Amino acid sequence: MSTRRPRKTVSTTASNAALTPNTEQLRVGDETATRPPAPKEKKRDRAPFGSYLQPELQRQFKAACVLQGIEIQDALEEAIKGWLAENPSAS
């Protein structure tokens, strides 16, 4: 039986740049310059709320929100406030 040759191992300093992973973020066009971080939006205090809707009604509601450019939670809040205004005994 012959002696085995030692296996090649990967060193910490890569000898082939093509095999070294690129850990930088992709930059395109004007994004090559450093930008200041975007200001954080103020979080609104909202309690979790869950409900079940018929699938078709949910699809129509979601589509209407997208077409108007508003978030579903904002439309729900507006709808609930309107319903409470029309039904004062419920509040």
N, CA, C and O atoms as a GROMACS GRO file, in nm:
protein
  364
    1MET      N    1   0.082  -0.116   0.000
    1MET     CA    2   0.000   0.000   0.000
    1MET      C    3   0.089   0.125   0.000
    1MET      O    4   0.186   0.133   0.075
    2SER      N    5   0.055   0.222  -0.084
    2SER     CA    6   0.136   0.343  -0.094
    2SER      C    7   0.084   0.451   0.002
    2SER      O    8  -0.032   0.450   0.043
    3THR      N    9   0.172   0.540   0.035
    3THR     CA   10   0.131   0.650   0.124
    3THR      C   11   0.052   0.754   0.046
    3THR      O   12   0.080   0.785  -0.069
    4ARG      N   13  -0.048   0.805   0.115
    4ARG     CA   14  -0.134   0.908   0.051
    4ARG      C   15  -0.066   1.043   0.055
    4ARG      O   16   0.010   1.077   0.146
    5ARG      N   17  -0.096   1.118  -0.049
    5ARG     CA   18  -0.048   1.256  -0.052
    5ARG      C   19  -0.138   1.341   0.036
    5ARG      O   20  -0.257   1.312   0.048
    6PRO      N   21  -0.084   1.442   0.098
    6PRO     CA   22  -0.168   1.529   0.181
    6PRO      C   23  -0.270   1.603   0.092
    6PRO      O   24  -0.239   1.643  -0.020
    7ARG      N   25  -0.391   1.620   0.146
    7ARG     CA   26  -0.496   1.691   0.071
    7ARG      C   27  -0.470   1.841   0.071
    7ARG      O   28  -0.408   1.896   0.162
    8LYS      N   29  -0.521   1.904  -0.032
    8LYS     CA   30  -0.512   2.050  -0.038
    8LYS      C   31  -0.619   2.107   0.053
    8LYS      O   32  -0.732   2.057   0.057
    9THR      N   33  -0.585   2.209   0.125
    9THR     CA   34  -0.681   2.274   0.214
    9THR      C   35  -0.697   2.419   0.175
    9THR      O   36  -0.610   2.478   0.110
   10VAL      N   37  -0.809   2.476   0.216
   10VAL     CA   38  -0.835   2.616   0.186
   10VAL      C   39  -0.771   2.699   0.296
   10VAL      O   40  -0.794   2.676   0.414
   11SER      N   41  -0.691   2.794   0.257
   11SER     CA   42  -0.626   2.880   0.355
   11SER      C   43  -0.714   3.002   0.381
   11SER      O   44  -0.808   3.029   0.306
   12THR      N   45  -0.682   3.074   0.486
   12THR     CA   46  -0.758   3.195   0.518
   12THR      C   47  -0.732   3.305   0.417
   12THR      O   48  -0.817   3.392   0.398
   13THR      N   49  -0.619   3.303   0.354
   13THR     CA   50  -0.590   3.400   0.248
   13THR      C   51  -0.613   3.330   0.116
   13THR      O   52  -0.534   3.245   0.074
   14ALA      N   53  -0.720   3.368   0.050
   14ALA     CA   54  -0.757   3.301  -0.075
   14ALA      C   55  -0.657   3.335  -0.184
   14ALA      O   56  -0.616   3.450  -0.199
   15SER      N   57  -0.618   3.234  -0.258
   15SER     CA   58  -0.521   3.255  -0.365
   15SER      C   59  -0.592   3.292  -0.496
   15SER      O   60  -0.530   3.348  -0.586
   16ASN      N   61  -0.722   3.261  -0.506
   16ASN     CA   62  -0.798   3.290  -0.627
   16ASN      C   63  -0.910   3.388  -0.592
   16ASN      O   64  -1.004   3.352  -0.521
   17ALA      N   65  -0.901   3.512  -0.641
   17ALA     CA   66  -1.000   3.615  -0.608
   17ALA      C   67  -1.139   3.577  -0.656
   17ALA      O   68  -1.238   3.621  -0.596
   18ALA      N   69  -1.150   3.499  -0.761
   18ALA     CA   70  -1.281   3.460  -0.812
   18ALA      C   71  -1.354   3.367  -0.716
   18ALA      O   72  -1.476   3.357  -0.721
   19LEU      N   73  -1.280   3.299  -0.630
   19LEU     CA   74  -1.342   3.208  -0.534
   19LEU      C   75  -1.369   3.272  -0.399
   19LEU      O   76  -1.426   3.209  -0.310
   20THR      N   77  -1.329   3.398  -0.382
   20THR     CA   78  -1.350   3.470  -0.258
   20THR      C   79  -1.489   3.534  -0.261
   20THR      O   80  -1.520   3.607  -0.355
   21PRO      N   81  -1.573   3.508  -0.159
   21PRO     CA   82  -1.707   3.568  -0.161
   21PRO      C   83  -1.701   3.718  -0.145
   21PRO      O   84  -1.622   3.771  -0.067
   22ASN      N   85  -1.786   3.787  -0.218
   22ASN     CA   86  -1.796   3.932  -0.210
   22ASN      C   87  -1.899   3.965  -0.104
   22ASN      O   88  -2.017   3.933  -0.122
   23THR      N   89  -1.859   4.027   0.004
   23THR     CA   90  -1.951   4.058   0.114
   23THR      C   91  -2.005   4.200   0.108
   23THR      O   92  -2.084   4.239   0.194
   24GLU      N   93  -1.964   4.277   0.008
   24GLU     CA   94  -2.016   4.413  -0.006
   24GLU      C   95  -2.156   4.411  -0.065
   24GLU      O   96  -2.193   4.319  -0.138
   25GLN      N   97  -2.234   4.516  -0.033
   25GLN     CA   98  -2.366   4.529  -0.093
   25GLN      C   99  -2.351   4.578  -0.236
   25GLN      O  100  -2.256   4.649  -0.269
   26LEU      N  101  -2.446   4.538  -0.321
   26LEU     CA  102  -2.446   4.581  -0.459
   26LEU      C  103  -2.480   4.728  -0.467
   26LEU      O  104  -2.577   4.773  -0.405
   27ARG      N  105  -2.402   4.804  -0.542
   27ARG     CA  106  -2.428   4.947  -0.559
   27ARG      C  107  -2.456   4.973  -0.706
   27ARG      O  108  -2.385   4.924  -0.794
   28VAL      N  109  -2.561   5.051  -0.732
   28VAL     CA  110  -2.600   5.078  -0.870
   28VAL      C  111  -2.617   5.228  -0.889
   28VAL      O  112  -2.674   5.295  -0.802
   29GLY      N  113  -2.570   5.281  -1.000
   29GLY     CA  114  -2.591   5.421  -1.037
   29GLY      C  115  -2.548   5.519  -0.930
   29GLY      O  116  -2.434   5.516  -0.884
   30ASP      N  117  -2.640   5.608  -0.890
   30ASP     CA  118  -2.610   5.713  -0.792
   30ASP      C  119  -2.593   5.658  -0.652
   30ASP      O  120  -2.552   5.731  -0.561
   31GLU      N  121  -2.622   5.531  -0.632
   31GLU     CA  122  -2.612   5.474  -0.498
   31GLU      C  123  -2.468   5.439  -0.461
   31GLU      O  124  -2.444   5.382  -0.355
   32THR      N  125  -2.372   5.473  -0.547
   32THR     CA  126  -2.233   5.444  -0.515
   32THR      C  127  -2.182   5.538  -0.408
   32THR      O  128  -2.088   5.504  -0.336
   33ALA      N  129  -2.241   5.656  -0.396
   33ALA     CA  130  -2.202   5.750  -0.292
   33ALA      C  131  -2.272   5.710  -0.162
   33ALA      O  132  -2.379   5.650  -0.164
   34THR      N  133  -2.210   5.744  -0.050
   34THR     CA  134  -2.269   5.711   0.079
   34THR      C  135  -2.386   5.804   0.107
   34THR      O  136  -2.374   5.926   0.097
   35ARG      N  137  -2.499   5.745   0.143
   35ARG     CA  138  -2.619   5.822   0.174
   35ARG      C  139  -2.642   5.822   0.324
   35ARG      O  140  -2.612   5.723   0.391
   36PRO      N  141  -2.697   5.932   0.377
   36PRO     CA  142  -2.732   5.930   0.519
   36PRO      C  143  -2.852   5.836   0.540
   36PRO      O  144  -2.934   5.822   0.450
   37PRO      N  145  -2.862   5.774   0.655
   37PRO     CA  146  -2.974   5.683   0.678
   37PRO      C  147  -3.107   5.757   0.673
   37PRO      O  148  -3.116   5.873   0.714
   38ALA      N  149  -3.210   5.690   0.623
   38ALA     CA  150  -3.343   5.750   0.615
   38ALA      C  151  -3.398   5.771   0.756
   38ALA      O  152  -3.375   5.688   0.844
   39PRO      N  153  -3.470   5.882   0.778
   39PRO     CA  154  -3.526   5.904   0.911
   39PRO      C  155  -3.631   5.798   0.944
   39PRO      O  156  -3.709   5.758   0.857
   40LYS      N  157  -3.631   5.754   1.068
   40LYS     CA  158  -3.727   5.652   1.109
   40LYS      C  159  -3.864   5.715   1.128
   40LYS      O  160  -3.877   5.824   1.182
   41GLU      N  161  -3.966   5.643   1.080
   41GLU     CA  162  -4.102   5.691   1.097
   41GLU      C  163  -4.147   5.666   1.240
   41GLU      O  164  -4.109   5.568   1.302
   42LYS      N  165  -4.229   5.758   1.289
   42LYS     CA  166  -4.283   5.743   1.424
   42LYS      C  167  -4.382   5.626   1.424
   42LYS      O  168  -4.474   5.622   1.342
   43LYS      N  169  -4.363   5.534   1.517
   43LYS     CA  170  -4.454   5.420   1.526
   43LYS      C  171  -4.581   5.463   1.597
   43LYS      O  172  -4.578   5.533   1.698
   44ARG      N  173  -4.694   5.419   1.540
   44ARG     CA  174  -4.821   5.448   1.603
   44ARG      C  175  -4.854   5.336   1.701
   44ARG      O  176  -4.821   5.220   1.679
   45ASP      N  177  -4.919   5.374   1.809
   45ASP     CA  178  -4.962   5.274   1.905
   45ASP      C  179  -5.087   5.207   1.851
   45ASP      O  180  -5.190   5.272   1.834
   46ARG      N  181  -5.077   5.078   1.825
   46ARG     CA  182  -5.190   5.002   1.775
   46ARG      C  183  -5.192   4.866   1.842
   46ARG      O  184  -5.088   4.802   1.861
   47ALA      N  185  -5.312   4.824   1.878
   47ALA     CA  186  -5.329   4.692   1.938
   47ALA      C  187  -5.349   4.592   1.825
   47ALA      O  188  -5.407   4.626   1.722
   48PRO      N  189  -5.303   4.469   1.842
   48PRO     CA  190  -5.326   4.366   1.740
   48PRO      C  191  -5.475   4.340   1.723
   48PRO      O  192  -5.552   4.345   1.818
   49PHE      N  193  -5.514   4.313   1.600
   49PHE     CA  194  -5.655   4.288   1.568
   49PHE      C  195  -5.660   4.183   1.459
   49PHE      O  196  -5.593   4.194   1.357
   50GLY      N  197  -5.740   4.081   1.482
   50GLY     CA  198  -5.752   3.975   1.382
   50GLY      C  199  -5.897   3.946   1.353
   50GLY      O  200  -5.983   3.962   1.440
   51SER      N  201  -5.926   3.903   1.234
   51SER     CA  202  -6.062   3.874   1.195
   51SER      C  203  -6.061   3.779   1.075
   51SER      O  204  -5.956   3.756   1.015
   52TYR      N  205  -6.176   3.726   1.042
   52TYR     CA  206  -6.191   3.639   0.926
   52TYR      C  207  -6.290   3.702   0.829
   52TYR      O  208  -6.395   3.751   0.870
   53LEU      N  209  -6.255   3.700   0.702
   53LEU     CA  210  -6.343   3.752   0.596
   53LEU      C  211  -6.359   3.644   0.490
   53LEU      O  212  -6.278   3.552   0.479
   54GLN      N  213  -6.465   3.660   0.412
   54GLN     CA  214  -6.479   3.572   0.296
   54GLN      C  215  -6.363   3.603   0.202
   54GLN      O  216  -6.326   3.719   0.185
   55PRO      N  217  -6.304   3.501   0.140
   55PRO     CA  218  -6.185   3.523   0.055
   55PRO      C  219  -6.207   3.628  -0.055
   55PRO      O  220  -6.118   3.710  -0.080
   56GLU      N  221  -6.323   3.627  -0.118
   56GLU     CA  222  -6.348   3.724  -0.225
   56GLU      C  223  -6.356   3.867  -0.169
   56GLU      O  224  -6.304   3.960  -0.231
   57LEU      N  225  -6.419   3.884  -0.054
   57LEU     CA  226  -6.428   4.016   0.009
   57LEU      C  227  -6.289   4.066   0.049
   57LEU      O  228  -6.257   4.183   0.030
   58GLN      N  229  -6.208   3.978   0.103
   58GLN     CA  230  -6.072   4.014   0.142
   58GLN      C  231  -5.990   4.054   0.020
   58GLN      O  232  -5.913   4.150   0.026
   59ARG      N  233  -6.004   3.981  -0.091
   59ARG     CA  234  -5.931   4.012  -0.214
   59ARG      C  235  -5.972   4.149  -0.268
   59ARG      O  236  -5.886   4.228  -0.309
   60GLN      N  237  -6.103   4.178  -0.269
   60GLN     CA  238  -6.152   4.307  -0.318
   60GLN      C  239  -6.102   4.421  -0.230
   60GLN      O  240  -6.062   4.526  -0.280
   61PHE      N  241  -6.105   4.399  -0.098
   61PHE     CA  242  -6.060   4.502  -0.004
   61PHE      C  243  -5.912   4.531  -0.023
   61PHE      O  244  -5.871   4.647  -0.028
   62LYS      N  245  -5.832   4.426  -0.034
   62LYS     CA  246  -5.689   4.442  -0.053
   62LYS      C  247  -5.659   4.514  -0.184
   62LYS      O  248  -5.572   4.601  -0.189
   63ALA      N  249  -5.730   4.478  -0.292
   63ALA     CA  250  -5.710   4.542  -0.422
   63ALA      C  251  -5.746   4.690  -0.416
   63ALA      O  252  -5.676   4.773  -0.473
   64ALA      N  253  -5.855   4.722  -0.347
   64ALA     CA  254  -5.897   4.862  -0.334
   64ALA      C  255  -5.792   4.943  -0.258
   64ALA      O  256  -5.764   5.058  -0.293
   65CYS      N  257  -5.734   4.885  -0.154
   65CYS     CA  258  -5.630   4.953  -0.078
   65CYS      C  259  -5.507   4.978  -0.164
   65CYS      O  260  -5.447   5.085  -0.159
   66VAL      N  261  -5.469   4.878  -0.243
   66VAL     CA  262  -5.353   4.893  -0.330
   66VAL      C  263  -5.377   5.002  -0.433
   66VAL      O  264  -5.289   5.085  -0.457
   67LEU      N  265  -5.496   5.004  -0.494
   67LEU     CA  266  -5.527   5.104  -0.595
   67LEU      C  267  -5.528   5.246  -0.538
   67LEU      O  268  -5.492   5.341  -0.607
   68GLN      N  269  -5.568   5.259  -0.411
   68GLN     CA  270  -5.571   5.391  -0.348
   68GLN      C  271  -5.437   5.426  -0.282
   68GLN      O  272  -5.417   5.538  -0.238
   69GLY      N  273  -5.347   5.329  -0.277
   69GLY     CA  274  -5.214   5.355  -0.221
   69GLY      C  275  -5.214   5.368  -0.070
   69GLY      O  276  -5.132   5.442  -0.015
   70ILE      N  277  -5.304   5.298  -0.002
   70ILE     CA  278  -5.309   5.305   0.144
   70ILE      C  279  -5.288   5.166   0.202
   70ILE      O  280  -5.310   5.065   0.135
   71GLU      N  281  -5.246   5.162   0.328
   71GLU     CA  282  -5.225   5.034   0.393
   71GLU      C  283  -5.359   4.979   0.441
   71GLU      O  284  -5.451   5.055   0.474
   72ILE      N  285  -5.370   4.848   0.444
   72ILE     CA  286  -5.494   4.782   0.487
   72ILE      C  287  -5.530   4.825   0.628
   72ILE      O  288  -5.648   4.849   0.656
   73GLN      N  289  -5.433   4.834   0.717
   73GLN     CA  290  -5.464   4.871   0.855
   73GLN      C  291  -5.521   5.012   0.864
   73GLN      O  292  -5.606   5.038   0.950
   74ASP      N  293  -5.476   5.103   0.778
   74ASP     CA  294  -5.532   5.238   0.779
   74ASP      C  295  -5.676   5.239   0.728
   74ASP      O  296  -5.760   5.310   0.782
   75ALA      N  297  -5.703   5.160   0.624
   75ALA     CA  298  -5.839   5.152   0.571
   75ALA      C  299  -5.932   5.086   0.673
   75ALA      O  300  -6.047   5.128   0.689
   76LEU      N  301  -5.885   4.984   0.742
   76LEU     CA  302  -5.966   4.919   0.846
   76LEU      C  303  -5.998   5.017   0.959
   76LEU      O  304  -6.111   5.023   1.006
   77GLU      N  305  -5.898   5.092   1.000
   77GLU     CA  306  -5.920   5.190   1.107
   77GLU      C  307  -6.026   5.292   1.066
   77GLU      O  308  -6.114   5.326   1.144
   78GLU      N  309  -6.016   5.341   0.943
   78GLU     CA  310  -6.114   5.438   0.892
   78GLU      C  311  -6.254   5.377   0.885
   78GLU      O  312  -6.352   5.443   0.921
   79ALA      N  313  -6.264   5.252   0.839
   79ALA     CA  314  -6.394   5.185   0.828
   79ALA      C  315  -6.456   5.162   0.966
   79ALA      O  316  -6.577   5.180   0.984
   80ILE      N  317  -6.375   5.124   1.062
   80ILE     CA  318  -6.428   5.100   1.197
   80ILE      C  319  -6.472   5.230   1.261
   80ILE      O  320  -6.576   5.234   1.327
   81LYS      N  321  -6.396   5.336   1.243
   81LYS     CA  322  -6.437   5.467   1.297
   81LYS      C  323  -6.569   5.512   1.234
   81LYS      O  324  -6.655   5.565   1.304
   82GLY      N  325  -6.585   5.490   1.103
   82GLY     CA  326  -6.710   5.526   1.036
   82GLY      C  327  -6.827   5.445   1.088
   82GLY      O  328  -6.936   5.498   1.109
   83TRP      N  329  -6.805   5.315   1.110
   83TRP     CA  330  -6.912   5.229   1.161
   83TRP      C  331  -6.950   5.271   1.302
   83TRP      O  332  -7.069   5.273   1.336
   84LEU      N  333  -6.852   5.304   1.386
   84LEU     CA  334  -6.880   5.348   1.523
   84LEU      C  335  -6.955   5.481   1.523
   84LEU      O  336  -7.041   5.503   1.608
   85ALA      N  337  -6.923   5.569   1.429
   85ALA     CA  338  -6.994   5.698   1.420
   85ALA      C  339  -7.140   5.678   1.382
   85ALA      O  340  -7.227   5.751   1.429
   86GLU      N  341  -7.169   5.578   1.296
   86GLU     CA  342  -7.306   5.548   1.254
   86GLU      C  343  -7.382   5.466   1.358
   86GLU      O  344  -7.505   5.462   1.354
   87ASN      N  345  -7.314   5.404   1.449
   87ASN     CA  346  -7.374   5.317   1.550
   87ASN      C  347  -7.326   5.360   1.689
   87ASN      O  348  -7.249   5.288   1.753
   88PRO      N  349  -7.369   5.477   1.737
   88PRO     CA  350  -7.317   5.527   1.864
   88PRO      C  351  -7.349   5.438   1.985
   88PRO      O  352  -7.277   5.442   2.084
   89SER      N  353  -7.453   5.358   1.976
   89SER     CA  354  -7.487   5.270   2.089
   89SER      C  355  -7.386   5.157   2.104
   89SER      O  356  -7.380   5.094   2.209
   90ALA      N  357  -7.309   5.130   2.002
   90ALA     CA  358  -7.213   5.021   2.006
   90ALA      C  359  -7.087   5.060   2.082
   90ALA      O  360  -7.010   4.973   2.124
   91SER      N  361  -7.063   5.190   2.102
   91SER     CA  362  -6.938   5.231   2.168
   91SER      C  363  -6.952   5.251   2.316
   91SER      O  364  -6.854   5.285   2.382
   0.00000   0.00000   0.00000
